[in-house]
Amino acid sequence: MESSTWGRSVRLSDRLGARRPLGADARGDDDDLQLEQWHESNLGSIAYLAIFAIVSMVTLAAFVPVWLLLQVQRAAGWVGGFLSPSRR
């Protein structure tokens, strides 16, 4: 009997390898392979870039008006404090 770790790992991998298929071709469906190819293609890269651009524009459209409103309120408070009669 072989007691080394290498011998046990080889026997274990032989047993596990017989039960599970390797790759998409062994399963008979190529959906995973097509998805992987799409992710690696230029179309996939362009799609990710377009989604990122859309999300960025929506984020800007949501937060820029809020930021501007805060700036206007801050300026109004500063101007109001500067022009208030209690300071004179």
Residue pairs with C-beta under 8 A, 6 or more apart in sequence:
2 8
21 27
24 30
24 31
24 32
24 33
25 33
38 44
81 87
